[in-house]
Amino acid sequence: MPSTSPSDGPHRAVLDELPPHRCSCGTTRRAFVDESAGAVSVHLLQVQQATTHFHKVATEVYVILDGTGEVELNGVRHEARPMSAFLIPPGTRHRAIGDLTALVVCLPAADDTDEYFD
């Protein structure tokens, strides 16, 4: 008999239809947190007044989909434009700056308790 737990099987999300969640980077729409049993999540992020922060556990990948600006990594600003990608390991202080829309992949899944500020 097939299992019906939320982490079984493939899943689909329409990111721009998910409910918004306020985060330190702006507004995010998070998918697959529960479906992956916390292993991974993917987010549609609209950058708005991002605050520098870091994660002790999570690795994030930012892929810029739209807009121009910068991604600041450990105090160094890098140009951000469509199709730019940034690997952000645990402990990296980071924020996005500008009018940007990004796809964010988070391993393990996003967890607001793994967000730290200096």
N, CA, C and O of each residue as an XYZ file, in Angstrom:
472
protein
N       0.840     -1.179      0.000
C       0.000      0.000      0.000
C       0.885      1.244      0.000
O       1.804      1.330      0.816
N       0.638      2.223     -0.899
C       1.479      3.414     -0.963
C       1.332      4.280      0.280
O       0.257      4.370      0.874
N       2.442      4.917      0.661
C       2.444      5.831      1.795
C       1.831      7.157      1.390
O       1.913      7.561      0.230
N       1.221      7.826      2.343
C       0.616      9.133      2.056
C       1.287     10.262      2.823
O       0.724     11.351      2.938
N       2.486     10.018      3.350
C       3.176     11.088      4.071
C       3.547     12.202      3.117
O       3.771     11.943      1.935
N       3.620     13.450      3.601
C       3.851     14.594      2.711
C       5.182     14.563      1.979
O       5.329     15.239      0.961
N       6.171     13.790      2.469
C       7.477     13.802      1.812
C       7.586     12.785      0.683
O       8.619     12.728      0.017
N       6.554     11.982      0.448
C       6.611     10.976     -0.612
C       6.296     11.573     -1.978
O       5.412     12.420     -2.112
N       7.022     11.125     -2.972
C       6.702     11.459     -4.350
C       7.148     12.827     -4.791
O       7.592     13.642     -3.982
N       7.028     13.075     -6.087
C       7.351     14.398     -6.643
C       6.248     15.401     -6.292
O       5.110     15.028     -6.009
N       6.612     16.660     -6.318
C       5.664     17.726     -6.000
C       5.874     18.884     -6.960
O       6.961     19.063     -7.510
N       4.834     19.660     -7.152
C       4.865     20.835     -8.020
C       4.439     22.044     -7.202
O       3.563     21.941     -6.344
N       5.052     23.178     -7.464
C       4.648     24.435     -6.836
C       4.623     25.523     -7.894
O       5.474     25.555     -8.783
N       3.662     26.397     -7.796
C       3.614     27.597     -8.624
C       4.029     28.735     -7.694
O       3.227     29.253     -6.917
N       5.293     29.105     -7.797
C       5.896     29.988     -6.801
C       5.173     31.320     -6.641
O       4.995     31.796     -5.520
N       4.759     31.922     -7.742
C       4.130     33.243     -7.623
C       2.695     33.170     -7.105
O       2.053     34.204     -6.927
N       2.183     31.957     -6.859
C       0.851     31.801     -6.287
C       0.889     31.417     -4.810
O      -0.158     31.328     -4.169
N       2.081     31.189     -4.266
C       2.207     30.825     -2.858
C       2.040     32.059     -1.977
O       2.303     33.174     -2.427
N       1.608     31.880     -0.729
C       1.448     33.042      0.159
C       2.793     33.684      0.480
O       3.786     32.981      0.664
N       2.834     35.006      0.548
C       4.090     35.706      0.859
C       4.466     35.543      2.326
O       3.610     35.403      3.200
N       5.762     35.565      2.564
C       6.326     35.456      3.915
C       7.394     36.535      4.029
O       8.296     36.594      3.193
N       7.313     37.380      5.035
C       8.314     38.433      5.243
C       9.578     37.797      5.804
O       9.513     36.982      6.725
N      10.724     38.167      5.250
C      12.008     37.645      5.721
C      13.017     38.789      5.748
O      12.689     39.915      5.374
N      14.234     38.507      6.186
C      15.256     39.549      6.313
C      15.693     40.109      4.958
O      16.351     41.148      4.905
N      15.337     39.440      3.871
C      15.713     39.914      2.528
C      14.583     40.640      1.808
O      14.820     41.322      0.811
N      13.363     40.500      2.304
C      12.224     41.116      1.646
C      10.993     40.251      1.794
O      10.577     39.928      2.907
N      10.405     39.873      0.654
C       9.232     39.011      0.645
C       9.564     37.748     -0.125
O      10.061     37.803     -1.250
N       9.283     36.610      0.493
C       9.591     35.328     -0.129
C       8.343     34.467     -0.204
O       7.434     34.595      0.616
N       8.313     33.605     -1.182
C       7.247     32.614     -1.338
C       7.954     31.261     -1.349
O       8.647     30.922     -2.308
N       7.774     30.499     -0.283
C       8.562     29.287     -0.044
C       7.805     28.026     -0.454
O       6.617     27.874     -0.169
N       8.517     27.132     -1.125
C       7.940     25.848     -1.529
C       8.804     24.702     -1.026
O      10.017     24.841     -0.867
N       8.170     23.584     -0.782
C       8.783     22.277     -0.509
C       9.399     22.124      0.878
O      10.093     21.135      1.117
N       9.178     23.047      1.794
C       9.701     22.894      3.153
C       9.123     21.628      3.772
O       9.869     20.776      4.256
N       7.807     21.501      3.759
C       7.154     20.335      4.352
C       7.270     19.106      3.455
O       7.503     18.000      3.943
N       7.110     19.293      2.162
C       7.122     18.168      1.223
C       8.457     17.432      1.211
O       8.500     16.231      0.946
N       9.543     18.144      1.495
C      10.873     17.519      1.523
C      11.280     17.095      2.931
O      12.419     16.690      3.161
N      10.348     17.190      3.863
C      10.633     16.888      5.271
C      11.817     17.722      5.774
O      12.631     17.249      6.567
N      11.897     18.968      5.301
C      12.938     19.885      5.754
C      14.280     19.746      5.075
O      15.242     20.403      5.474
N      14.371     18.902      4.049
C      15.655     18.682      3.384
C      16.051     19.830      2.458
O      17.237     20.138      2.335
N      15.078     20.468      1.805
C      15.359     21.516      0.826
C      14.121     22.394      0.666
O      12.994     21.941      0.867
N      14.344     23.642      0.306
C      13.230     24.501     -0.082
C      13.679     25.392     -1.221
O      14.871     25.629     -1.419
N      12.703     25.880     -1.961
C      12.961     26.815     -3.047
C      12.041     28.009     -2.824
O      10.889     27.853     -2.419
N      12.568     29.208     -3.094
C      11.846     30.429     -2.777
C      11.870     31.370     -3.973
O      12.847     31.431     -4.719
N      10.790     32.091     -4.135
C      10.761     33.232     -5.036
C      10.903     34.450     -4.141
O      10.013     34.748     -3.345
N      12.018     35.153     -4.269
C      12.346     36.274     -3.383
C      12.247     37.592     -4.133
O      12.845     37.763     -5.195
N      11.491     38.517     -3.570
C      11.474     39.900     -4.031
C      12.242     40.704     -2.997
O      11.784     40.865     -1.866
N      13.403     41.207     -3.378
C      14.274     41.914     -2.436
C      13.648     43.249     -2.050
O      13.210     44.019     -2.905
N      13.617     43.507     -0.733
C      13.091     44.766     -0.193
C      13.838     45.061      1.102
O      13.651     44.360      2.096
N      14.660     46.063      1.101
C      15.367     46.512      2.302
C      15.983     45.348      3.082
O      15.711     45.166      4.269
N      16.803     44.578      2.403
C      17.422     43.402      3.025
C      18.374     43.791      4.141
O      19.057     44.812      4.062
N      18.413     42.981      5.166
C      19.275     43.159      6.322
C      20.379     42.101      6.280
O      20.105     40.929      6.020
N      21.608     42.503      6.530
C      22.715     41.548      6.547
C      22.461     40.504      7.632
O      22.127     40.834      8.770
N      22.626     39.244      7.256
C      22.400     38.138      8.165
C      23.248     36.952      7.728
O      23.911     37.004      6.692
N      23.225     35.885      8.518
C      23.907     34.652      8.142
C      23.158     33.469      8.731
O      22.308     33.621      9.608
N      23.490     32.291      8.231
C      22.909     31.041      8.700
C      24.033     30.162      9.220
O      25.116     30.126      8.637
N      23.785     29.458     10.307
C      24.790     28.544     10.844
C      24.709     27.176     10.193
O      25.695     26.439     10.178
N      23.549     26.823      9.654
C      23.337     25.486      9.092
C      23.135     25.531      7.578
O      23.750     24.753      6.849
N      22.301     26.410      7.116
C      21.852     26.388      5.721
C      22.899     26.904      4.736
O      23.639     27.848      5.012
N      22.931     26.255      3.593
C      23.604     26.756      2.400
C      22.510     27.274      1.479
O      21.485     26.618      1.296
N      22.727     28.452      0.900
C      21.754     29.017     -0.032
C      22.407     29.246     -1.390
O      23.601     29.527     -1.490
N      21.597     29.121     -2.419
C      21.994     29.505     -3.766
C      20.983     30.539     -4.232
O      19.782     30.272     -4.272
N      21.479     31.724     -4.584
C      20.637     32.769     -5.156
C      20.859     32.763     -6.666
O      21.997     32.796     -7.133
N      19.774     32.721     -7.421
C      19.822     32.884     -8.873
C      18.964     34.107     -9.193
O      17.755     34.105     -8.960
N      19.594     35.138     -9.723
C      18.873     36.373    -10.033
C      18.054     36.146    -11.300
O      18.586     35.767    -12.343
N      16.745     36.386    -11.187
C      15.841     36.207    -12.324
C      15.550     37.511    -13.040
O      15.394     37.544    -14.260
N      15.477     38.603    -12.257
C      15.077     39.874    -12.838
C      15.661     41.017    -12.013
O      15.869     40.891    -10.806
N      15.919     42.124    -12.684
C      16.389     43.327    -12.006
C      17.902     43.439    -11.992
O      18.624     42.584    -12.503
N      18.349     44.526    -11.387
C      19.783     44.750    -11.245
C      20.056     45.255     -9.837
O      19.200     45.865     -9.196
N      21.251     44.989     -9.380
C      21.654     45.412     -8.046
C      22.938     44.725     -7.662
O      23.824     44.523     -8.492
N      23.035     44.364     -6.393
C      24.239     43.725     -5.879
C      23.858     42.663     -4.857
O      22.788     42.713     -4.249
N      24.753     41.709     -4.684
C      24.672     40.773     -3.573
C      25.945     40.971     -2.771
O      27.051     40.846     -3.297
N      25.778     41.279     -1.501
C      26.912     41.521     -0.611
C      27.218     40.228      0.148
O      26.355     39.667      0.823
N      28.464     39.770      0.023
C      28.923     38.544      0.678
C      30.120     38.886      1.545
O      31.166     39.286      1.036
N      29.972     38.730      2.851
C      31.038     39.074      3.812
C      31.607     40.464      3.563
O      32.821     40.666      3.600
N      30.719     41.416      3.310
C      31.115     42.813      3.151
C      31.572     43.220      1.766
O      31.837     44.399      1.531
N      31.671     42.276      0.843
C      32.101     42.576     -0.528
C      30.877     42.537     -1.439
O      30.144     41.548     -1.474
N      30.669     43.623     -2.171
C      29.521     43.710     -3.075
C      29.878     43.168     -4.459
O      30.938     43.459     -5.013
N      28.956     42.372     -4.994
C      29.118     41.768     -6.318
C      27.921     42.157     -7.182
O      26.781     42.168     -6.719
N      28.200     42.473     -8.437
C      27.123     42.815     -9.363
C      26.124     41.668     -9.444
O      26.503     40.499     -9.502
N      24.845     42.022     -9.446
C      23.773     41.041     -9.593
C      22.867     41.475    -10.736
O      22.338     42.587    -10.742
N      22.701     40.586    -11.692
C      21.817     40.831    -12.833
C      21.229     39.490    -13.244
O      21.686     38.456    -12.758
N      20.236     39.469    -14.117
C      19.628     38.201    -14.495
C      20.671     37.166    -14.939
O      21.584     37.456    -15.712
N      20.496     35.976    -14.428
C      21.318     34.791    -14.667
C      22.614     34.790    -13.864
O      23.458     33.917    -14.069
N      22.792     35.758    -12.945
C      23.887     35.681    -11.975
C      23.473     34.687    -10.902
O      22.305     34.624    -10.519
N      24.437     33.913    -10.419
C      24.167     32.952     -9.349
C      25.214     33.120     -8.252
O      26.374     33.429     -8.526
N      24.792     32.914     -7.014
C      25.663     33.099     -5.856
C      25.510     31.911     -4.919
O      24.397     31.583     -4.508
N      26.610     31.272     -4.583
C      26.629     30.194     -3.606
C      26.978     30.796     -2.256
O      28.019     31.436     -2.112
N      26.115     30.595     -1.265
C      26.271     31.234      0.039
C      26.344     30.142      1.109
O      25.315     29.659      1.581
N      27.582     29.750      1.493
C      27.737     28.701      2.508
C      27.381     29.204      3.905
O      27.314     30.412      4.135
N      27.153     28.273      4.840
C      26.883     28.673      6.222
C      27.979     29.607      6.745
O      29.155     29.440      6.423
N      27.580     30.582      7.550
C      28.521     31.529      8.143
C      28.799     32.747      7.293
O      29.436     33.687      7.768
N      28.338     32.763      6.043
C      28.566     33.901      5.147
C      27.545     34.992      5.439
O      26.341     34.778      5.304
N      28.031     36.159      5.837
C      27.131     37.284      6.047
C      26.728     37.793      4.665
O      27.576     38.012      3.801
N      25.419     37.979      4.469
C      24.945     38.322      3.129
C      23.662     39.138      3.161
O      22.910     39.155      4.136
N      23.458     39.815      2.033
C      22.212     40.517      1.757
C      22.198     40.862      0.280
O      23.244     40.946     -0.363
N      21.005     41.058     -0.248
C      20.838     41.511     -1.624
C      20.441     42.973     -1.589
O      19.737     43.416     -0.681
N      20.896     43.720     -2.584
C      20.668     45.162     -2.640
C      20.123     45.497     -4.025
O      20.690     45.077     -5.033
N      19.038     46.243     -4.078
C      18.511     46.702     -5.351
C      17.134     46.135     -5.638
O      16.512     45.490     -4.795
N      16.686     46.394     -6.840
C      15.380     45.925     -7.295
C      15.588     44.566     -7.953
O      15.758     44.481     -9.169
N      15.576     43.509     -7.152
C      15.923     42.169     -7.630
C      14.811     41.172     -7.318
O      14.146     41.253     -6.285
N      14.634     40.249     -8.226
C      13.824     39.059     -7.989
C      14.761     37.882     -8.152
O      15.482     37.786     -9.146
N      14.752     36.985     -7.178
C      15.680     35.854     -7.195
C      14.961     34.555     -6.893
O      13.956     34.531     -6.183
N      15.488     33.487     -7.440
C      15.125     32.140     -7.046
C      16.171     31.720     -6.028
O      17.368     31.790     -6.306
N      15.737     31.286     -4.857
C      16.653     30.894     -3.794
C      16.418     29.423     -3.478
O      15.291     29.009     -3.206
N      17.488     28.642     -3.516
C      17.435     27.247     -3.096
C      18.156     27.156     -1.766
O      19.272     27.655     -1.624
N      17.525     26.523     -0.794
C      18.052     26.466      0.565
C      18.182     25.002      1.002
O      17.218     24.237      0.966
N      19.409     24.634      1.417
C      19.699     23.269      1.871
C      20.294     23.317      3.266
O      21.355     23.926      3.401
N      19.736     22.748      4.301
C      18.386     22.199      4.321
C      17.356     23.306      4.140
O      17.708     24.470      3.945
N      16.101     22.938      4.206
C      15.003     23.877      3.965
C      15.079     25.084      4.889
O      15.644     25.022      5.981
N      14.502     26.171      4.427
C      14.460     27.413      5.210
C      13.902     27.156      6.599
O      12.914     26.444      6.779
N      14.565     27.759      7.568
C      14.163     27.650      8.966
C      14.477     28.995      9.602
O      15.644     29.363      9.738
N      13.443     29.729      9.990
C      13.647     31.071     10.526
C      14.495     31.081     11.793
O      15.023     32.131     12.159
N      14.642     29.943     12.473
C      15.485     29.907     13.670
C      16.960     29.815     13.312
O      17.814     29.948     14.188
N      17.278     29.588     12.032
C      18.670     29.547     11.561
C      19.010     30.849     10.847
O      19.595     30.839      9.763
N      18.646     31.952     11.453
C      18.925     33.269     10.888
C      19.495     34.119     11.999
O      18.880     34.283     13.053
N      20.697     34.667     11.751
C      21.431     35.381     12.789
C      21.877     36.748     12.275
O      22.163     36.928     11.091
N      21.928     37.699     13.195
C      22.309     39.076     12.885
C      23.430     39.495     13.820
O      23.450     39.106     14.988
N      24.366     40.290     13.308
C      25.463     40.789     14.139
C      25.005     41.917     15.026
O      25.799     42.460     15.794
